[in-house]
C-alpha cells in the first residue's frame, strides 16, 4: 500500500517541476495543452489496455443505474453491519479519520498558491520549487520509512497513522506563522515539522534551493515528510478490520465520502482565507492544524482500543501454569 501511495504522490512533484518551465515558455496555453495531452494519452491507454468485465445478461445491463444505487446501499449496509470486538465502530472511526485527512488537503489546494503569492511574494517558479521538494521528500519517505517501520521495526499501523497526523499538525503550525518574505524559512522548516534554531533567511529562493537544501536535509528529522503515513495506515487497518470479503465495499463507502469533501472544503478554506488575508494570510493553516489534530487523536483512540482488545484476547486464551 505504501508503494502504491508513493506512485500516486509522485505525480504531484512531476507536475510542479514541469509547470514552471511550461508557463515561462508558453504561458497558460502551453501548461493546459500539456495537461490535455496527458489526459488524452491516459484515456487512450485505458481504452487499449484495460478491458471491462462483460455483463452477464441483458437485464443487468438495462438496470445498470439501479444496480449502482443498490450496490452503494449494500456497501453501506456491509460497512455498518455488527462485527465482534467493536470492529464496526473502529471501521467508522477510521473512515472519519480519512475524512479528517482529506479535508485539509482538499481545502489547502484552493488557497495555498494565493497564500505564498501574497505572504512571500512568490511567483509560480518559487512555488513549484518548494512544492516539488516537499512532494519528493514525502514520496521518498513513504518508499523508505513504511517498509522500515512495518517490516523491520514491526510498528503497528495505528502508530504510523498517529505519527502522520502529528506531522501534518506540526507543519501547519509552522505555515500559519508565515506573514512576509522574512518568514520564508518557516515554509522550508515546516516541511520537517520542527523548529530549527538557526536557518538562513533569504529572498532568493533559487539560491536557497540550490545551496541550502543539503543543510535542511541534515538538520531536520524529516517529520513533516511523514504526513502521508496517515492515509496509508488507515487503508491498511481498514483492510484488516473489514476482511477480504467486505473490504471492497468499505473502501467504496470511504471513497464516496471523500468525494463529497470537496463541496465543504473549498468554500470553508476560501472563506477563512478571504477573511484573514489582510493581516495574517496563513491563518487557514491553523484550521488545518486543528483538523489534523483530530485525525491524530482519532487514530490514537482506535490504536489504543485495538491494543486493549488484543491484550484481552491474549489473556483469555492463555493457559495457566499449575
SVG drawing of the C-alpha trace seen along z (x, -y; Angstrom):
<svg xmlns="http://www.w3.org/2000/svg" viewBox="-34 -44 59 72">
<polyline fill="none" stroke="black" stroke-width="0.4" points="0.0,0.0 2.9,-2.3 4.4,-1.8 1.0,-2.4 0.6,-5.7 4.1,-6.7 3.4,-6.1 0.3,-8.3 2.1,-11.1 4.9,-11.1 2.5,-12.8 2.4,-16.0 6.2,-16.8 6.5,-15.9 3.7,-18.3 5.1,-21.0 8.5,-20.6 7.4,-21.0 4.7,-23.6 7.2,-26.4 9.2,-26.0 6.0,-25.5 4.5,-28.8 7.7,-30.6 7.9,-29.2 4.3,-29.4 2.1,-30.7 -1.1,-29.0 -1.7,-27.7 1.4,-25.5 0.6,-24.4 -3.0,-23.4 -2.2,-21.9 0.3,-19.6 -2.3,-18.7 -4.9,-17.9 -2.3,-15.7 -1.5,-13.7 -5.2,-13.2 -5.7,-12.1 -2.9,-9.5 -4.2,-8.2 -7.7,-7.7 -6.2,-6.1 -4.2,-3.7 -7.3,-2.8 -9.3,-2.0 -6.5,0.1 -5.2,1.9 -7.9,2.0 -10.8,4.3 -14.0,4.2 -15.7,7.4 -18.6,8.3 -22.1,8.1 -23.6,11.5 -27.0,10.8 -29.1,8.0 -31.2,7.4 -28.2,6.4 -27.1,4.0 -30.5,2.4 -30.7,1.7 -27.1,0.5 -28.0,-2.7 -30.4,-1.0 -27.8,1.6 -25.3,-1.1 -27.5,-2.6 -28.3,0.8 -24.6,1.7 -23.9,-1.6 -26.7,-0.8 -25.3,2.7 -21.9,1.3 -23.3,-1.0 -25.1,2.0 -22.0,4.1 -19.9,1.2 -22.2,0.7 -23.2,4.4 -22.4,5.7 -19.0,7.2 -17.3,8.7 -14.8,6.8 -16.2,3.4 -14.8,3.8 -17.6,1.8 -17.0,-1.1 -13.4,-1.1 -14.2,-1.0 -16.4,-4.0 -13.8,-5.9 -11.2,-5.1 -13.4,-6.4 -13.9,-9.6 -10.1,-9.8 -9.7,-9.6 -12.2,-12.5 -10.1,-14.5 -7.1,-13.7 -8.7,-14.7 -10.4,-17.9 -7.3,-20.0 -5.6,-18.6 -8.5,-19.5 -9.1,-22.8 -5.5,-24.0 -5.2,-23.3 -7.6,-26.1 -5.6,-28.8 -2.0,-27.7 -0.6,-29.3 -2.5,-32.6 -1.1,-32.4 2.6,-32.1 2.0,-34.8 0.6,-37.3 2.7,-36.5 6.1,-35.7 5.7,-37.5 6.5,-34.2 5.9,-33.5 4.9,-30.2 8.6,-29.3 9.4,-29.7 6.2,-27.9 7.0,-25.0 10.5,-24.7 9.1,-24.4 6.1,-22.2 8.3,-19.9 10.8,-19.5 8.1,-18.8 6.3,-16.3 9.5,-14.4 10.6,-14.3 7.2,-12.9 7.1,-10.3 10.7,-9.1 9.7,-8.9 6.9,-6.6 9.1,-4.3 11.8,-4.1 10.1,-4.6 6.9,-2.4 8.9,0.8 11.3,-0.1 8.5,-0.7 6.4,2.3 8.8,5.0 11.9,4.2 10.6,2.4 7.2,4.1 5.4,0.8 1.6,1.2 -0.3,-0.6 -2.1,-2.7 1.0,-4.3 2.2,-5.0 -1.0,-6.9 -0.6,-8.9 2.9,-9.9 1.5,-11.1 -1.3,-13.1 1.2,-14.8 3.5,-15.5 0.7,-17.3 -0.2,-19.3 3.3,-20.4 3.8,-21.6 0.5,-23.5 1.6,-25.4 4.8,-26.4 3.0,-27.6 0.5,-29.5 3.1,-31.9 4.3,-32.9 3.3,-36.5 6.0,-38.1 9.1,-37.2 11.3,-37.2 9.3,-34.3 10.3,-32.3 12.5,-30.0 9.4,-28.7 8.0,-27.4 11.1,-25.3 11.4,-24.3 7.7,-23.4 8.4,-20.5 10.3,-19.0 7.7,-19.7 10.1,-21.0 11.6,-24.4 15.2,-24.8 17.1,-27.4 19.0,-28.9 18.1,-28.9 19.2,-31.3 16.8,-33.9 16.9,-34.8 14.6,-36.3 16.4,-34.4 14.5,-31.1 16.6,-29.7 19.9,-30.1 18.3,-28.9 17.0,-25.8 20.4,-25.0 22.8,-25.9 21.0,-25.3 18.8,-22.3 21.5,-20.0 21.6,-21.8 17.9,-21.4 18.1,-17.7 20.7,-17.2 19.2,-19.4 15.7,-18.1 14.4,-14.7 12.0,-14.7 9.0,-14.7 6.7,-16.6 7.6,-14.3 5.8,-11.6 2.4,-13.3 1.3,-10.7 1.7,-7.8 -1.8,-8.5 -3.8,-7.5 -1.5,-4.5 -2.1,-3.3 -5.9,-4.0 -6.3,-1.9 -4.2,0.9 -6.2,1.0 -9.5,1.0 -8.4,3.9 -7.6,5.9 -10.8,5.0 -13.2,5.5 -11.7,8.7 -11.2,9.8 -14.9,10.2 -16.0,6.8 -13.0,4.6 -14.1,3.6 -17.5,2.3 -15.9,0.5 -13.4,-1.2 -16.3,-2.2 -18.1,-3.9 -14.9,-5.7 -14.2,-6.8 -17.7,-8.2 -17.4,-10.1 -14.0,-11.5 -15.5,-12.7 -18.1,-14.8 -15.4,-16.5 -14.6,-19.0 -18.1,-20.5 -17.3,-21.6 -13.5,-22.1 -13.3,-24.7 -15.9,-27.1 -14.6,-26.7 -11.0,-27.5 -11.8,-30.2 -13.9,-32.0 -11.2,-31.7 -8.5,-33.0 -10.7,-35.9 -11.4,-36.9 -7.8,-36.8 -5.6,-37.6 -5.2,-41.3 -3.5,-40.7 -2.5,-37.0 -2.8,-35.2 -1.6,-31.9 -4.5,-31.6 -6.1,-28.8 -3.2,-26.6 -4.3,-26.8 -7.7,-25.4 -5.8,-22.6 -3.7,-22.1 -6.9,-21.6 -8.4,-19.2 -5.2,-17.2 -5.1,-17.1 -8.5,-15.4 -7.0,-13.0 -4.2,-12.1 -6.5,-11.8 -8.9,-9.6 -6.2,-7.2 -4.7,-7.2 -8.1,-6.2 -8.6,-3.4 -5.0,-2.1 -5.3,-2.0 -8.7,-0.3 -7.4,2.3 -4.4,2.9 -6.8,3.4 -8.9,5.9 -5.8,7.8 -4.5,7.9 -7.8,9.2 -7.9,11.9 -4.4,13.0 -5.3,13.1 -8.4,15.2 -6.5,17.7 -3.5,18.0 -3.2,21.4 -2.5,21.1 0.6,22.9 -0.1,25.2"/>
</svg>
